[in-house]
Amino acid sequence: MEKLLDRNESLQMKPWRPDKPISKGATAFHEAVANSSWIRDIVHELSKIASPKIGKGDIVVDFGAGTGTSAILLLKHMEHDINLWLVDNSQSWLGKAYELLHRFPNVDYFILEKNGSSYATLAETVGSGAVDHVISANTVHLINDLKETFSGISLALKTGGTFTFQTGNFLRKNRPEGALMIDDTIKNVHDIALDIVNVDPKFEKYREGLDDRMAAEESQRKFVFPDPKPVEVYLDALKESGFKAQAPIYLPVKVMYKDWLNFLRVKRLQAGILPEIGGKTPSPQEEADRDILITRGAVKLFKDLENNNPLADDKCFTIDIVYVTAVKKG
């Protein structure tokens, strides 16, 4: 693949390179997500929406690139060769992306450095007016301060540049009956798992102090799986950050039960799904029991959806995905 720009001249900040081995958690997460049909469908649609606005050689940022799953799919689906900059706040996760993509000459990597209680903005990381487009997959629902983050993205974009993102964890009126949020499935699995603890003698040892642990671990659960925001919150933050947003596009995406169970069984995620069992540093027994509980909770949820949800069957359920495109105003 031809090299599309001389990065030594064009980059305003020094690209990041990993200096430690890839974490097991990053590899497990990548394998669970990259092998799923739902992420391929989601990013394919995201690419179809964003691609017509992107020209050959444009600098495109994958914001919240994580372990590189979205980047691999973006490179596959883009209509033109692009210069892709992967940006994330986790060195361990971006290290996995580097492992997978470092042989591509048109891909670079940037870390959002921690700055006190928050992270550097995109503009502080790659420079002002440095990029043509920003794409973000399955990330914006994790952002605490939307206005600060969106303002940093706006400042990093050239005038007329676009910011396109999607999420499956948002609130909206008139959601189709049976279409779920990611948050719905996580909360249901959590609640079913705790019901199992309260009735199955095998897990009796976890009952003492369970209510207190639920209260104490609520912040950990919301850190990994934040409460969903209304779609209007994202649109308002875009407007306040110098963007003009187009009307959101809502699309249903099918999620195979087997794929979702693989996702739920990633150990790093399980610490946020069911932290009442073992917390952040579980013993081997607690980790094993937590996995059993989450697996049993998921299987019961899937059976409930199959029997009662109009958009589910014996193989999959449906999540509601929103795609938003905004243009930086002059």
N, C-alpha and C positions, 0 to 999 in steps of 0.2 A: 504493500500500500504506500502510495507516495506521501512524502512528508509535506504537510500543507502549510506550515509556517515555521520560521526560525524562532523557536521558543525562547532562546537566550536573549533575543532582541525584544520579543513581544511581551513576555511575562513581566509584570511589575513587581511581583514578589517571588521569592525562590520556591520552586515546587518542593513538596514533601516527599521523602523516601523513608520506608520503614527501617527501623534499627533493632527490631526484636522479632522473635518467631511468631507465626500466626497463632492466635489463640484458638483453643479447641471450641470455645463457644461461638466464635465467628464462623468457623468451618461448619459446625453443626447447623447453625442458623442458615448459612448459605445453601447447604445441601437440602435442607427441608423446604426452602422457598424456591430455589432455582429449579427444582424438579417438579414443581407444581404447575398445573394447567392454569390456575387462576392468575398467577403473576404474569404468565406469558400473555394471557388475554388482556389483562389490565394495561400492560406496557405497550402492547400492540396498538390498542385504541389510543393511548396517550401519544404514541408516535404518529399515528394517522392524523391526529388533531394538530400536533405541533409542526410536523414536517413541511407542510406547504409554505410556511413562513420562513423556513431556514434555507439559506443558500450554500453553495459549495464553498468550503473553507471557513465557514462561520465558526466562531468560538461559542460552544454550547456548554453550559455548566449543568452537570447532574448534581443538584443540591440535595444533600442527605443521601449520598451515593451508597453508604453502607458497605456491604461486602461485594458490591459490583454486579449484582444480578440485573438491576435496571440498566446499567451501562452496557452490558453485553447485548441486551435486547435492543437498546436504542441504536447501537452501532449496526445491528442486523437490519433494523427496519427503516432507518433514515434514507430518504431519497437521494441525498448527496453525501459525499465524503465530508466529514466535519472534524473540527478540532474539539475534542471532548475533554473537559476538565472535571474531574471527580472531586467533590468537596464534602467533607464530613467532619463531625466533631469527635469521632472515635478512632484513635490510631490503630487499635486492634482490628476493628472491622475494615477500615480502609486498607490495612495491610493485606487482607484477603483479596480485596479488589486489585491491589498492585500485583499480587501473585498471579492472578488470572489474566491481567491485561497489560503487564509491563512491556510485552514485546510489541505492542501496537505503537507505532511512531507518533501517532496523532492523539495520544492520551496522556494527560498529566494529572497530578494529585495535589490537593491542598487540604490542610487541616485548619479547622476553625479553633484557634487557640483559646483556652480558658482565660477569661479576664474577670477576676473576682468571682462573683456568683453567676456570671453570664459568659457567653462566648463572643468572640470577635465576629463582626458582621462580614458578609461576603465582600463588600467594598474594602473593608480593612484588610481582608485576606488576599484578594487578587487585584485590587486597585479600582479606582473610579473610572467609569466609562470604558472598562476593559473588555466586556463580553457582549456578544450579540443576542444571546437568548439564554434563558434559564428554564430548566425542566426539573420537576420534583415529583417523585413517585413514592407514595405511602410514607410521607415524612411530615407534612404540614400539621397533622393532628398532634404531633409530639412537641410542637413549638409553644413555649409559654408566652413570650412577648411577640405577638404577631406583627405589631406595628414596627418595632425595632428591626425585626428580621426582614420584613418586607421592604422597609426603607433602605436597609443595607443592600438588598437585591436590586432595588430601583437605582441606587447610586452606582452600583457596579455595572449596570446595563448602559449601553449607548441609547441615545434618544431614538424612540421607535422600536426598541428591542422588546421582546416578549417574555413573559413569565407564564408558564403553563404547568399546572399541578393537578393532582388528583388525590382523593382520599376516600376510604370506605368507612370512615368513622366520623360521621357528621349528622346533625339533626336537620330535618326539613319537613315542611308541611306536605301533605299529599304523597307521602312515601307509599309505594304500592303495597298492598296487604301481602304479608309474607316475606318481603324484602328486608333483610337483616343488616344491622351494622356489625362490624367486627366486635365492638364493645358488647353487643347483645350475647354473642357466643361465649365470650370470655366470662362475663358475669354469670351466665347460666351454668357453665362448667364449674365455676367456683362454688356456686350455691349447691349444686347437686353433690359435689365432692364433700362439702361440709355435712350435708344430709347423710351421706354414707358414713362419715365419721361418727355421727350421733346414733346410728342404728346397728352398725356392723361391729361385733365384739372384737374383731381383729384390730380395729383402730381405737379401741376404748382408751388407750393410754394418752391419746391426744385430746380427750374431752375436757380434762381439767384446765381451767383458765382459758378455754377457747374463745369466749366472748371478749375477754380482755385482749387476747392476741389479735382478734379481728379488728378491734379499735386501734391497737398499736401499729398494725401492719397496713392500715388503709392507705397511708401515704406511699408506701412501697408499691402497692397495687396500682395506684393512680400514677406513679412515676413511670411504670412500664406500660400501662394502658390508661392514658389520661381520659378524663371525662370528655365525651364528644361535645363539640360546639355547634351552634346553628350555622348553616352555610352563610347566613347574612353577616356573621362575625368576620368571616374571611373576606367577603366582598367589601365591607366597611373598612377593614384594615388595608386592603389594596387601594381604595380611594384615598385614604389618608396618607398613603405612602407614594403618591404621585403616579398611580396607574389608572387606566380606564379599562374596566373589566367587561368582557363580553358576557352574554347570558350563559349561565352554567349549563352543561350538558350532563344529563343523568342516564346512566346505562346499567342494566343488570348484568352481573357476572356470576356464572355458576362456579361453585366450589365443591370439589369432590371430597366426600367424607374422609377418604384415605389420605388425601393431601393435607387436609386440615388437621387430622390427628398427628401427622408427622410434624406439623408446625407446633401444635400444642405440647408435643413431647420434647421440644428443645429445652434442655435443662436450664439455660439462662432465662428463658421465658417463664418457666415453671415457678421460678422464684418470685415472679410478679403475678402469676395466675393464682397460686395458692401459697402465699408466704406464711400463713398460719402454721404450716407444717415445715419446720426446719429453718424458716427465715432465709437470710442471705448465706448462711454458712451451715447447711444441713449436714448431719452425720450421714454416713453411707446408708444406714437403715431409713432415716427420714427421707433422704433423696429417693430411695426405692419406693417407699410408701407413697410419697407425693406423686410419683409417676403413675403408680397403680390407681390412685384416687382420681387423678386428672384423666387418665385413660378411661376408667369406668364412667366418670362423669360425662365425658365426650360421647361415648357409645350410647349412653342413655339419652343424651340430648339429640343425637342423630336419629334415634328411633322415634323420639317425640316429634321431631320435625317431619320425618317421613309420614307419620300418621296424622299430623294435625296442621302442617304448614302447606298452604296452597301452591307455593313456589318450590317445594322440595319433593324429592322422590326417594327411592331406595339407594341412590348413588350420590346425590348432591343436594345442596341447598343454594339459595341465591342471596348475594349481597348487593347492596345499592351503592354504586360508585358515582361520584361527582367529578367532572373535569372542568377546570376553570382556566381560561386564557385571559391575560391582561397585557395591555400595551403601555410602555412607559411614555408618558406625555412629555412634550417638548417644553 
